[in-house]
């Protein structure tokens, strides 16, 4: 099952890979449903190119069960073709970056003659914030997405002819599993299900892409004489999923809370992955490099407040303060995850109340490295880790809570009518008057609500 030859703009390599997956899908259809379905698929595909009326007549005479399988066959084919095109597009983009430089590099070249002060001010206020929504057309389940990702990884792996049989077997396994997986759930997804779908992408971005982008951004700006100040967040993420109550009665306060907890669970797990990488890297011995008094004092305080740290780590890493500090950071993250799961109160020094405390701990390591012969690590891996965690926070994305305007008007009406400062009820005010009143109240320092 392949129509790669009908894609004239595609490269020969892309057409070959699409044809390869199409053939494997055809074998899947025969294995799973019989030769009759593959014959029907090929006949429909041929007729749609040569005789539309005959194709419509054939489809009209097809039973519902067979028609459903026909739709699934073409849907699966397009999934496979799309993932193949994405793999080849990524190759083309890498080749283009190698030849011409990446988009950030080309942009930096255009900025090198810009006014330095204006450029610095712009960078200081730079904040790009993509927002995730539960889009109704994004219906693919994570089970299908994971299998497509494995297919992409196989296509990206160069293979010699001797290993091609094994790779084809792995591809065929995943195509069989996609065919046997119901792409659409029988029950309507709940907000937490939609949140998990968004978190799937956020986790993927957290692992590599965002760190690469932020590292490249810092390097290209540095090339034109501009530093990204510490503490700035040029890239962050937002989400409406779990907080969009505008016309959706299923999004209750409990749902919002559950989604926030879910985001934190994943955000902390992703942070733990980065901190574990640091623990593996930071083997610096204090006998060879030294450490700042601030780092050593912070480490001592951590060890006193964190009895969970194994005596074995204290003994083995006694002369490796950077690694031991990273171990303490890890324990605080674990404690934070447990605190959120159980609802127990925050314990200062034992868990993190927010991302800023985590970043402050990492900054102590970074500063000490810079001052003790570790500048390349401080400005490399440490800076990448800090900027990545600053972009995502412990919650992955900031949730925007959206509510229907009527609910806002009702609440504000109760607050303003209670004050009795206006000559008419809030609900009776013209829109322009209401806007002026709200603007005035926003400028005021008093609390509008009694609590």
N, C-alpha and C positions, 0 to 999 in steps of 0.2 A: 504494500500500500504506500505509494509515493508519488507526489506530484512536483518533486524538486525541479524537474526539467521545465516546469511552467514558471520558474522564477528567473527571468532573464538577467536581472540586475545582480543576482547572487554570484559569488565567486565559485569556481569549480569545487573548491574544498567544502564550502557551505552546502552546495547541492549534493555533494557526495555524502556528507554526514546526514542530511535530511533524508536522502534515499536510504541510507543504512538504517536509520531509526524507523523509517516507514516500512522497510522490509521486515524488521524485527517485530513491528506492530502487527503486520500481516500474519506472521507466524503465531503471534499471541492469539489473534482472532481465530485462527484455525484450531489451535490447541484448546482454547476456552469454549468456543461456540460452534466450530465446525466450518468446513470449506464453504458452505452455502452463504454464510455471512460475508466472508471475504469476497466471494464472487459478486454478491449484491453491492457491496461497497465499491468495487471496481467498476461495476456497470453504472451505478449512479454517478460516480466521478466522471466517467467518460461521457455520459449523456448530458451532464450539466455544461460540458464544453461544446457539444455538437448539436444537441437537440433538446432545448429547454422544455418543449411541450411533452416530449416523450418521457423526460425525467419527471415532470410533474404528474403524468399519468401513472408512472411506475410507483412513485411515492404514494399516490392516492390509493393504490391497490395494496399497499403494504400494511400488514396488521400492526396494531399498536405496540405489541411487545417487540416485534422485529424493528419497528421504526425507532423505538427507544434505544435499542442496541446500535442502530445505524447512527443515531445522533451521538451516542457515546463514542463510537469508533472515530467519527470525524473530530469530535471534541478532543479526544486523546491525541489524535494526529496533530492537531493545531498546537496543543500543549508541547508536544515533542519538537515541532518545527520552531515554535517560539523560543524554547530554551536553547535550541541549537543556534538560532540567530543571535541570541544574547551572548553565547560563548564566543562566536566569531566576531561579533561587534566589539567585545572586550579585547580580543586579539588585535583588531584593527586600531582601536584606541591606544593600546600599548605601543603598537608600531608607530602610530602618529606621534605619540609623546616622545618616543625615542628619536624620531627624525626632526620634529619641530618644537619639542618642549610641551609640557602640559598646559592646560588652560590657565592655571595660576601663574606659571612662568611667563606665558605670553602676556597676561594682564600686568604682571610686575614690570615687564619690559616697557609697556605703555605708560607706566606710572613713574618711571625713573626721572622724568623731567618735570614732574608735578611739584607744586610748592610744598616743601617738607613740613611746615607747620600745619598746613591744611590737611595733609595726608595723615599726620600723627593724630590730629583731632578726629578725623574720620575713623581711623583705626580704633581709637579709644572708645568710640561710641558704636562700633560695629556689632550688630547682633542679628544674625539670621536665625529664624525660628520656624522650621517646618512643623505643621500641626497634623496629627493623625486623626482621621475620622473613620467611622464605620461605614464605608461606601457600599451601597447595595450591589454594585457590580463586582466587587471583590469577594467572590463566593468560594474560591478554592480553599479547601480544608488544608490545615497544616500537614496532615498525613500525605496529601498529594504533593504539597510544596516541598516537603522533605525528600520525597522520592525524585522529584524533578531536580532538586539540588544535587542529589547523588548522581543522577544522569549527567548533569552539567560537569561535575567534578571528573567523571570518567571521560567525557569528551575533551576536557582540558588537559588530560594526562597523555603526553606523547607515548605511543606504543609501537614496539617493533612487531613485525609480522608474526614472530613466534609467540607473542603474548596476545595476539588479537583474539584468538578463540576464547581466552579467559575473560577479556574485556567484553566481548559480545555476550558471553554468558551472564556477566554482571548486569549489563544493560537489559538483557531479556528478562532477568529476574525482576528488575524494577518495573519494566513495562507490564509484565504479568500482574504485579502487585497493584499498579495503578488501575488496571482493568478491573481488578477484583475489589477495589476501594470505591465506595459510594462517595462521589465528589461533593454531593449536596446532602446535608443531614436531613433526616426525615422531619425532625422537629426544628422549629424556628430557633436560631441561635439567640441566647440571652446576652445582655451587655457584657457579662464576664467572659463569655465565649468570644465575643468581638474584641474584647481587650486582649485576650490571649493571642489573637491573630496579629494585632498591632505589636504586641510585645515580642512576637517572633521576629519581626523586622528590626525592632529596636535592639534586641539581643545581637542580631547579625551585625548591625551598624556598630555596636559597642565593641565587638570583638576585633575589628580591623579598620573598617573604612573611615570612621570618624577620626581615629588616631592618625591615620595617614594624611587626611585632609588638613587637620590642624597642624601637624608637623610640617607639611609642605607650605602651608600658609605662613607660618612663622619664619621658615627659611627664606621664602621668596620676598617677604617684607623686609627681612634683615638685609637681603641683597640690595635693596634700594634705600637702605639706611633707616628703616623704621622698626622699632621693637614693639611687640605686643606686650603691653604692661601686665605684670603679674596680677591676677585677680580678675582680669577682664574675661568675658565669656562671648567670643565672637559667634559661637554656634550653640544653640540650645534646642530643645524639642518640647512640643506641646501636644496635648491630646484632648479631644472632646468625648472620647469613649468612656462611659461611666459617669460623665458629668453633664451630658446634654439632656436636660429635662424638658426642653422646649417641644411640647406636644408628644412626649414619650412617657406614659405613665409607668412603664417598667423600670425607669431609672429613679429609684427611691434613694433616700439618704443611706440606707444600708448597702445598696448596690454601689454607690459612690465610694463608701468606706471599703467595701470588699475589693473593688478594683484598685484603690490606692494601696491597700495591703499587698495585693498581687504584684503591682508595679514595684513596690519596695522589695519584695522577696527576690524578684529577678534583678533589680538594680543592685542589691547587695551581693547577690551571687556573682554578677558580672564584675563588681568591684573586687570581690575576693579573688577572682581569677587574675586580675591585674596585680593585686598585692602578692599573690603566690608567685607570680613571675618575678617580682622584685625580691622576694625572699630567696629565690634561687640564684639571683644575680649578685646581691649585695653581700659578698663574702669578704669585704674589706676588713683587714685586721687592724685594730687600733695601734698595734705595734709598728705598722708600716705607714699608716696614713693619719691617725689621730681623729679626733671628733670635737665638735664645739661643746662648750660647757652647757649650752642650752639643750642640745640633744641628749647629753648624758644625764642632765637633771630630769628631763622629760622621761627618759627611759627608766630612771630609778623610781619616779613617781608611778609610772605604769606598772612596774613589777610589784610595787606595794599594793596597788589597787586591783590587780588581776591575778588572784590566786589560781585561776584556771591554767596559767602558763605552766607547762610541764617543767619540773626540775631538770629534766634531761636537756631541754632547750637552754635553760639558764647555764648549765654546765658546759655543754658543747659550744655554745655561742658566746661564752663569757668575754672573749676578745673580739667579737664581731658585733659591735653596737648597732650598726645599720641593719643587719639581718635580724637582730633581736628586737629592734624597734618595729620593723616590719611585721614580726610575729605578734607583737602587742597590738598593732593596728588591725591585724587579722582577727585577733580575739575580740577586739571592740566591735568589729563588724558582725561577728557571730553573735555577740551579746545583743547588738542592735536588732538583728533579725529575730532573736528569741523574744526581745522586749515587745516588738510589734506583734508577734504571733500570740503572745500571752496577755498583752494589755497591761503589763506591769509598768511602774513609773520609771522615768529616766534616772540613771545613776551617773552623775558627772564623773568623768574619768574612766568609767567602766564601759560605756556605750556611747554612740554618737547621737546627739539630738538632731543634727542636720549635716549637710555636706560640708559646710564651712569648717567644722571641727576636724573632719577627715582630711581635708585639704591642708589645714594648719599642721597636722601631724606629718604629712608628706613633705610640706615645705621645710620643716625642721631638718629632715634628712637631706633635702636638696641643698639647703644653705650650708650644712656641714660638709657635704661633698664638695661644693664649690670652693670652700675655704681650706680643704685638705686634699688637694691634688686630684679631685674627682670631677673636674669641670665638664669633661666630655660626657660622663654619665648623668650629671646633674642637668645639663642642658639638652641631653638626648632622651634616654629612656624615662628619667624622672619627670622631665617637663612634659613629655608625651602622656604619661600616666596622669599627671595632675590636670592637664587640659582636657583629657578624655573624661575624667571623673567630674570635672567642673561642668562639662557640656551636658552630661546625663544626670548628675546628682545621684543620690541614693534612690530616687524615685523614677529614674529613666526619663520621664517627661512630666512637665507641669500640667496638671489637669485644669482646663477651663470649665467652670460650672456655668452652663447656659440655662436660663429659665425663661418661660413665656412672659412677655411684657405685662400681661394682666396680673401675674403673681407679684411682680415688682410694684406695680401701681397700687395693688391692694395693701401691700406691706407699708409702702411709703405713705399711703393715705392714712393708715392707722397712726403712724408716727407723727405726721404733721398735724392731723386733726387733734391728736392728744395735746399738742402744744398750744393750740388755739390762738396762734399768732396771726393767722390769715383771716380775712373777712368772709371767705367762702371755703367750702370743703374741697379737699385735694382732687376728688373725683370730678368736680364741676369746673376745674380750672382749664382754660384754653391751653393748647399745647405749647405755644410760645411762652406763656406766663409760667407754665410748669417747668420748662427748660431753664428759665432765668432763676427760678426758685432753687432748683437743684444745683445750678452752677454756684449760686450764692452759698448754699449749704456746704458744698464741697470745699469752698475757700475758708469756711468757718472752722475754728479749732474745737468747738464744743462737740460732745457726743450727742448725736441725734436720738439714739436709743437710750433708755434709762439704765441698761446694763450692757 
